[in-house]
Amino acid sequence: MHTPRNSRHRPSGPWPVLALYVLFVVAPLVIAAFGAARERGFVTELAIGAGLVALAMLLLQFISSGRHERISGGAGIDRTMRFHQLSAWVLFALVILHPLLLVLPSSLDDLLNAPGQVPARLAMMAGAPFLRSGVLALVLLVVLVALAALRTRISLRYEIWRASHLVLALVVVAASLHHALAAGQYSSEGFLKAWWVLLGIGALASTGYAHVLKPVLQARAAWRVKSNQADGEGVRELVLESVKGEGLKYAAGQFIWVGFGRLPFPLGDHPYSLASSPREGTDLRLLIKARGDFSAAAGAIAPGTPVYVDGPHGDFFIEGRDADAIALIAGGIGIAPVSGILRDLAQAGDRRPVALLYGVRNLERMSGRAVITSAARALDLQTEFVLEEPPPDWQGGSGAITPEAVLRTLRGQDPRRCLCLLCGPTGMMLAAEQTLLRAGVPAANIVYEQFDYA
Ligand SMILES: Cc1cc2nc3c(=O)[nH]c(=O)nc-3n(C[C@H](O)[C@H](O)[C@H](O)COP(=O)(O)OP(=O)(O)OC[C@H]3O[C@@H](n4cnc5c(N)ncnc54)[C@H](O)[C@@H]3O)c2cc1C
């Protein structure tokens, strides 16, 4: 039986973080409820409640931004990013509801008799000097959400979007806090005021840590490129060495944020999976597929170039997960973390049955061949390759990965005791996940890494 080598990497699941989140979101309502009793209608209280919850959720967006390992490591980076996106929509809806509910007439009759008073009251609100910061927050939030939702459709460069997302978020938070403290019914006094100040400082500290302090610390624990060579068509294998020989504590399969060059520019870094095993030494290995401006330039990165490493992040690893058999399913460059895991299993001399199902466009695009060959010598490894464009004499699978091929990765073992790690295109992972669930693999035993948060 495989024993976890490093309890630091034991995945805690999303529940502890989720419970804390709910606590922080509900806390302002509880504090307000214990505040001085006032005579206001139900709808007004609802409007204020929507505003309080929205503000708490807005501040917590800084914590779920994906740069805090304690959160993304426990809940998983994909879940964390999905949660960040989903809560953005919920808080956006609450922010829109907040003024709408405040201008609603007290009865349905009033609303039906004079429907024009709603827009008139809204216009009055928008023009009121003491509500200016609230209006600014709302308008900028609309811009922020629209840019995030449409960035791929309007072809906004990722780096520009990231920088604008951060700046807009900081201004929205500052304006919202000002609005709550200056014009809020409950927030402008007492304990709730102190609570907002505290949460505001927390959000600012979290951003300062991720974007200022961390890059400075990374610059100290510097890395540099040791070698850069092709590993399959359009894929570069970069080996990074620690300048001080200190290395990085990580579990095979996790990912890091990397930036190349002399200056640590935090908004210019990109996430890459570690294709190495911590058991092999301190060098880190990346497989970078040419995709856009950053990754296409990877081929030209010369040995000796300084590298800034932020990590490890993510929960795509075996350690701390109990299983009798391991199924690895990779599509395209999804082989990167999978090859790190294969190296690690081989180094550990793992005796469990392991299966690798690897789908890729053609033989030329295949990466990590040498790793797979040497892992096959060290492990009880079953391999299956599926090519979209197979050569005429190809003996393996062709086309897309089929449910039958996915089922073969379980190797006839008890599905409840199989751990399945999936990394590749979203469609492939969803289809494979459905097949595995239907076969009886518990959801908790299916771990996946998604390369695109969009
Ligand atoms: C957890 C994780 C692990 C990854 N591991 C690997 C790997 O091992 N090998 C590999 O080749 N690719 C990996 N990727 C994908 C890789 O990060 C993107 O392909 C790369 O950032 C594209 O950048 P670009 O400027 O070359 O392309 P662009 O055309 O500018 O970007 C293409 C898309 O990649 C995403 N992207 C771009 N920049 C960033 C960024 N700074 N942060 C987050 N997403 C970004 C965006 O969705 C964007 O639309 C991984 C992604 C994630 C999220």
The ligand as an ORCA input file, in Angstrom:
! r2SCAN-3c Opt
* xyz 0 1
  C      -2.956     24.972    -13.900
  C      -2.419     25.135    -15.296
  C      -1.350     24.361    -15.707
  C      -0.871     24.490    -17.010
  N       0.167     23.708    -17.415
  C       0.622     23.781    -18.679
  C       1.707     22.953    -19.128
  O       2.276     22.167    -18.390
  N       2.111     23.102    -20.416
  C       1.506     23.977    -21.291
  O       1.936     24.078    -22.434
  N       0.475     24.776    -20.875
  C       0.038     24.709    -19.603
  N      -0.975     25.523    -19.197
  C      -1.551     26.478    -20.154
  C      -0.648     27.699    -20.263
  O      -0.624     28.399    -19.031
  C      -1.200     28.630    -21.357
  O      -1.208     27.927    -22.555
  C      -0.315     29.806    -21.505
  O      -0.419     30.627    -20.365
  C      -0.760     30.554    -22.753
  O      -0.148     31.827    -22.752
  P       0.217     32.530    -24.133
  O       0.486     33.962    -23.840
  O       1.272     31.778    -24.835
  O      -1.063     32.345    -25.005
  P      -2.306     33.294    -25.160
  O      -2.856     33.080    -26.534
  O      -1.982     34.683    -24.715
  O      -3.284     32.660    -24.123
  C      -4.071     31.551    -24.448
  C      -4.995     31.308    -23.273
  O      -4.212     30.818    -22.183
  C      -4.681     31.369    -20.973
  N      -3.615     32.195    -20.376
  C      -2.775     33.038    -21.000
  N      -1.970     33.644    -20.136
  C      -2.296     33.181    -18.925
  C      -1.840     33.460    -17.616
  N      -0.872     34.320    -17.392
  N      -2.455     32.815    -16.596
  C      -3.459     31.945    -16.816
  N      -3.928     31.638    -18.026
  C      -3.363     32.251    -19.071
  C      -5.855     32.223    -21.282
  O      -7.064     31.527    -21.125
  C      -5.683     32.574    -22.723
  O      -6.901     32.864    -23.341
  C      -1.462     25.417    -17.901
  C      -2.526     26.209    -17.474
  C      -3.003     26.076    -16.194
  C      -4.153     26.929    -15.763
*
